[in-house]
Amino acid sequence: MEYQVSAMDSAKVELTESNENGISFVTLKANFTGENAPEALRVSFSIPSCDCYSTWSPSVRFNRTLAPNWCSKRTNAKLASWMPVHQIVSLGGENRITIAVSDTATPTEIKTGISEEDARVMCSVGFFTEQTTPIEYYEAKIRIDTRPIAYYDSIYQVVDWWEQDCGYTPAAVPEAARLPMDSLWYSFHQNLQYDSIVEECKLSKAMGMETVIIDDGWQTDDNHRGYKYCGDWELATGKIPDMEKLVADIHAIGMKVMLWFAMPYVGVCSKNYKRFEDKCLYANEKFLVLDPRCPEVCDFLVDTYKTAVRNWKLDGLKLDFIDAFTLKPESKTRMDISLEAAVDGLMVRIREELLTVNPDILIEFRQGYIGPSIRKYGNMLRVGDCPNDPLVNRGDIVNMRLTSGKTPVHSDMIMWNREEKVEDAALHIIPALVGVPQISMRIDQLSQEHKKMLKFYLDFWKENRAVLLDGKLIADNPETNYSQVKAVSQSSEIVTVYENVVVDVRRPVCKIINASKLGFVIVKNAANRNYRVVNCMGEILTQGRIENNLTEIKMPASAILTVEA
């Protein structure tokens, strides 16, 4: 493969290529002169567009077309935003090229697009695509995989490479991070009250949820949303008079407690606004964004979280908006430390300090701060906000499962309209089964049918967690937002059918979840096996024996078909 480098005169760039087991590794070494921050440099190459059908990347989420090179598909990544991996996939689901970068902290951009002159995929990897601190030397590797293997296997191997060869060792995962949770955001928003929270915890614990996340609102009496009142992180006693007592009451129910913080924000209505006005990256009419390059900022954030966990006996923190740590034209120039290094140092310090208070501390981050660097600090990754949208939840849970190794991937908080038919309400939960479900519905306001359905599906998830969370995830047709999603172990498989309702049974036990509205599934290679269909509340609808190797079995939406010997 031929490579071209475009760089400013201030950079002297050297490329060397090696090959290991059919994978090319291009090592980039750059020496810089002068006192200015490095200008962007780019490595370009191309491959023939043969059996190329779609683009895959964690941040290319909703339109996976190939795109022309004058409107390329782009994966932009840095420490607190996405990750540098980008792929072209065949119609049959094979890898055509997977491009990844060893350095997941420095701002990079991977681009692909079709050349209309010769039908080739034009590829490039850009470095220093955002402002950084001046450096004299830089080195990174570009990993290029063109092997015709399953697209997801190529992605899994990139994740292994980051963990094993590039130094991104993920944080240990407490058991509580792998269990269903009740998030109070969509169900309560900022309208939090002590007694209501306790009652909600009693009901959600009975449903099978093991942790409650108390979201925005605990720190302010203002319920108009926005972030004008962030930054002091003092208890709004009109809502919660005593946080330590609330946590103790929830612990007595048998649930753990996590608390939300908007990490970079200090609102204009906070007492701390004046204190940090000259220690920010930028500001708007509602809040400023703290500058983690300032020691006082880091001390303030570390002390705030450590004090809250220690004094209130918290089990975890939901640390939000760390992707707001970014440089803008108005940001102050610093020559001594890069922003990415400052964020990394801050996050490492936060984690280390919290572990001294609680060795099993839970730390949640949400999309798109979900990359290899983030997995060093947090042990829960959640889909970005997509209220009442199971289609987005479906795609992003799978995207994150493919790139997150053993770090638990949580659904966005699941909500639905209380007037939904019960089988339609269940369609919101089904995509979360291959992740960790977070529920955000007021249990006391659900109908009996909806309660029965929720309890059934959370029980089903717990009973099958070993396969759903720890089995290999196989997701077909990424270009359609995944037509079938399978969690597979040696002896069993759980298959969720969306657009493709034909299931090839390959293991002794196969459980098929119907997330379509076709009213049936077609089972292959299961002759002479027993089957049972239950509805979304666990009630048996039909059962019998499969006679033929290609059999249509009627089942409504959200029902589960079990096939076994």
PyMOL commands that set and color helices and strands:
alter all, ss='L'
color gray80, all
select helices_A, chain A and resi 69-71+151-164+175-178+185-188+194-207+243-253+273-276+295-312+322-324+339-357+374-377+390-403+422-434+443-445+448-463+465-468+478-480
alter helices_A, ss='H'
color red, helices_A
select strands_A, chain A and resi 4-6+11-20+23-32+41-48+54-56+73-77+85-89+95-101+108-114+120-127+137-145+181-183+211-214+256-262+265-267+280-283+287-290+316-320+362-366+380-382+409-410+438-439+472-476+484-488+492-497+502-504+509-514+520-524+530-534+540-545+550-554+560-564
alter strands_A, ss='S'
color yellow, strands_A
deselect
rebuild
show_as cartoon
